[in-house]
Amino acid sequence: MITTDVENYPGFAKGIEGPELMTEFRKQAERFGTEFLEEWITKVDLKDRPFTLYTENKIIKAETLIIASGASAKWLGVPGEAKTPNGFGGNGVSACATCDGPLPAFRNKRLVVVGGGDTAMEEATFLTRYASKVYVVHRRDKLRASKIMQEKAFRNEKIEFVWNADVQEILGTAEHGVTGVRLRNASDGEHFTLDCEGVFIAIGHRPNTDLFKGQIDMDTVGYVRTNGHSTATNIPGVFACGDVQDSVYRQAVTAAGTGCMSALDAERFLDHLPVEMPSGEEVTIEGEHITVDRELIITATGEVIPNEPVLE
Ligand SMILES: Cc1cc2nc3c(=O)[nH]c(=O)nc-3n(C[C@H](O)[C@H](O)[C@H](O)COP(=O)(O)OP(=O)(O)OC[C@H]3O[C@@H](n4cnc5c(N)ncnc54)[C@H](O)[C@@H]3O)c2cc1C
């Protein structure tokens, strides 16, 4: 978690800083004997169990795997966007309106939302609860967002659209944070400045799943697909939780919630209890598949037997 102030995690009435929340999570997990390996996984092999994970100088074998590699916000890559002290990231620039919009720094301020999709419309609409004015800066003259989201944004009196404009730079000072954005009109190439006190980049997220490409089911964007009723993926024994499988909520509390689900799913899997797959089949750690209608069991060797209680 890279965010600083977390105001909306349950149990912290006064808010808590992201790194401090992480430390608390870690200490709590250590109390139950969790062993931490701080390694970067460079390759995985999920063909056979135990699964194999490779780091620069280690090979790790695992009977189950919980993928929790998160999603990264996409950035514009313009001057002024980097984290402080190199830019105004954390000092007026954010990629999460739900997380940062309610902070005092953005209240009753003029804010810019960059983007033209559903996320941008949702973030802009959400920010009007706190901001005095929200400018949506979009590089085209049409939005990509769904009609319903567009109409909602168009109806909102606090939202103003700045069309055909590319953000060239985020302007500000170390003392005051963001003071504006320098824009380029895509039609005539003219540069102009839009004054504002905050910038929200809403051009999408990229799940951190390159490592698993071709080995596990993902949606078109690259989010890992999980079974609606559990965190099971299409590979028996591999589970996914948090932002890497959630393109909708992407909050610390939802990541923690699905993390808990994954832990329970993995535990059940290791206890040899069947886990439901996205297909509706159930699979046991021994590799037995129970058909969707629960009538048959297909063993790891391919033998098909009726799913009937064993009479002692
Ligand atoms: C600017 C900002 C502010 C936010 N503020 C809030 C807020 O106030 N409240 C809130 O609820 N949510 C907030 N969020 C969202 C919140 O941070 C996420 O929803 C949450 O952290 C998701 O948890 P996660 O465990 O799924 O992923 P992450 O917290 O992203 O953790 C993924 C981890 O996996 C690691 N990783 C990735 N690939 C590999 C690899 N190959 N090998 C080893 N490790 C790897 C990453 O380094 C990272 O440590 C904010 C997000 C942003 C960007």
The ligand as an SDF file (V2000), in Angstrom:
LIG
                    3D

 53 58  0  0  0  0  0  0  0  0999 V2000
   -2.8760    7.3020   -3.9500 C   0  0  0  0  0  0  0  0  0  0  0  0
   -3.7450    6.2200   -3.3550 C   0  0  0  0  0  0  0  0  0  0  0  0
   -4.4190    6.4730   -2.1910 C   0  0  0  0  0  0  0  0  0  0  0  0
   -5.2200    5.4640   -1.6390 C   0  0  0  0  0  0  0  0  0  0  0  0
   -5.8830    5.7430   -0.4510 N   0  0  0  0  0  0  0  0  0  0  0  0
   -6.7050    4.8100    0.0760 C   0  0  0  0  0  0  0  0  0  0  0  0
   -7.4790    5.0960    1.2470 C   0  0  0  0  0  0  0  0  0  0  0  0
   -7.3890    6.1770    1.8180 O   0  0  0  0  0  0  0  0  0  0  0  0
   -8.3060    4.1260    1.7040 N   0  0  0  0  0  0  0  0  0  0  0  0
   -8.4240    2.9030    1.0780 C   0  0  0  0  0  0  0  0  0  0  0  0
   -9.1850    2.0710    1.5590 O   0  0  0  0  0  0  0  0  0  0  0  0
   -7.7090    2.6110   -0.0130 N   0  0  0  0  0  0  0  0  0  0  0  0
   -6.8670    3.5260   -0.5420 C   0  0  0  0  0  0  0  0  0  0  0  0
   -6.1720    3.2520   -1.6880 N   0  0  0  0  0  0  0  0  0  0  0  0
   -6.3400    1.9330   -2.3060 C   0  0  0  0  0  0  0  0  0  0  0  0
   -5.5400    0.8750   -1.5260 C   0  0  0  0  0  0  0  0  0  0  0  0
   -4.1960    1.3030   -1.3970 O   0  0  0  0  0  0  0  0  0  0  0  0
   -5.6200   -0.4670   -2.2540 C   0  0  0  0  0  0  0  0  0  0  0  0
   -6.9680   -0.8030   -2.4860 O   0  0  0  0  0  0  0  0  0  0  0  0
   -4.9790   -1.5890   -1.4360 C   0  0  0  0  0  0  0  0  0  0  0  0
   -3.6570   -1.2520   -1.0780 O   0  0  0  0  0  0  0  0  0  0  0  0
   -4.9860   -2.8920   -2.2440 C   0  0  0  0  0  0  0  0  0  0  0  0
   -4.2990   -3.8590   -1.5210 O   0  0  0  0  0  0  0  0  0  0  0  0
   -3.6330   -5.0960   -2.2620 P   0  0  0  0  0  0  0  0  0  0  0  0
   -3.0030   -5.8910   -1.1900 O   0  0  0  0  0  0  0  0  0  0  0  0
   -4.5840   -5.7400   -3.1830 O   0  0  0  0  0  0  0  0  0  0  0  0
   -2.5020   -4.4600   -3.2070 O   0  0  0  0  0  0  0  0  0  0  0  0
   -1.2390   -3.5110   -2.8460 P   0  0  0  0  0  0  0  0  0  0  0  0
   -1.4460   -2.7760   -1.5550 O   0  0  0  0  0  0  0  0  0  0  0  0
   -1.0250   -2.7480   -4.0920 O   0  0  0  0  0  0  0  0  0  0  0  0
   -0.0890   -4.5570   -2.6110 O   0  0  0  0  0  0  0  0  0  0  0  0
    0.4350   -5.3330   -3.6540 C   0  0  0  0  0  0  0  0  0  0  0  0
    1.8490   -5.7310   -3.2550 C   0  0  0  0  0  0  0  0  0  0  0  0
    2.3160   -6.7340   -4.1270 O   0  0  0  0  0  0  0  0  0  0  0  0
    3.6580   -6.4370   -4.4510 C   0  0  0  0  0  0  0  0  0  0  0  0
    4.0230   -7.0670   -5.6990 N   0  0  0  0  0  0  0  0  0  0  0  0
    3.5350   -6.8440   -6.9520 C   0  0  0  0  0  0  0  0  0  0  0  0
    4.1670   -7.6440   -7.8510 N   0  0  0  0  0  0  0  0  0  0  0  0
    5.0440   -8.3940   -7.1450 C   0  0  0  0  0  0  0  0  0  0  0  0
    6.0200   -9.3990   -7.4930 C   0  0  0  0  0  0  0  0  0  0  0  0
    6.2060   -9.7720   -8.7390 N   0  0  0  0  0  0  0  0  0  0  0  0
    6.7790   -9.9520   -6.5070 N   0  0  0  0  0  0  0  0  0  0  0  0
    6.6080   -9.5740   -5.2130 C   0  0  0  0  0  0  0  0  0  0  0  0
    5.7190   -8.6230   -4.8270 N   0  0  0  0  0  0  0  0  0  0  0  0
    4.9640   -8.0450   -5.7730 C   0  0  0  0  0  0  0  0  0  0  0  0
    3.6770   -4.9080   -4.5390 C   0  0  0  0  0  0  0  0  0  0  0  0
    4.9910   -4.4180   -4.4390 O   0  0  0  0  0  0  0  0  0  0  0  0
    2.8180   -4.5460   -3.3450 C   0  0  0  0  0  0  0  0  0  0  0  0
    3.5790   -4.5050   -2.1670 O   0  0  0  0  0  0  0  0  0  0  0  0
   -5.3380    4.2050   -2.2540 C   0  0  0  0  0  0  0  0  0  0  0  0
   -4.6090    3.9300   -3.4260 C   0  0  0  0  0  0  0  0  0  0  0  0
   -3.8290    4.9400   -3.9710 C   0  0  0  0  0  0  0  0  0  0  0  0
   -3.0450    4.6360   -5.2340 C   0  0  0  0  0  0  0  0  0  0  0  0
  1  2  1  0
  2  3  1  0
  2 52  2  0
  3  4  2  0
  4  5  1  0
  4 50  1  0
  5  6  2  0
  6  7  1  0
  6 13  1  0
  7  8  2  0
  7  9  1  0
  9 10  1  0
 10 11  2  0
 10 12  1  0
 12 13  2  0
 13 14  1  0
 14 15  1  0
 14 50  1  0
 15 16  1  0
 16 17  1  0
 16 18  1  0
 18 19  1  0
 18 20  1  0
 20 21  1  0
 20 22  1  0
 22 23  1  0
 23 24  1  0
 24 25  2  0
 24 26  1  0
 24 27  1  0
 27 28  1  0
 28 29  2  0
 28 30  1  0
 28 31  1  0
 31 32  1  0
 32 33  1  0
 33 34  1  0
 33 48  1  0
 34 35  1  0
 35 36  1  0
 35 46  1  0
 36 37  1  0
 36 45  1  0
 37 38  2  0
 38 39  1  0
 39 40  1  0
 39 45  2  0
 40 41  1  0
 40 42  2  0
 42 43  1  0
 43 44  2  0
 44 45  1  0
 46 47  1  0
 46 48  1  0
 48 49  1  0
 50 51  2  0
 51 52  1  0
 52 53  1  0
M  END
$$$$
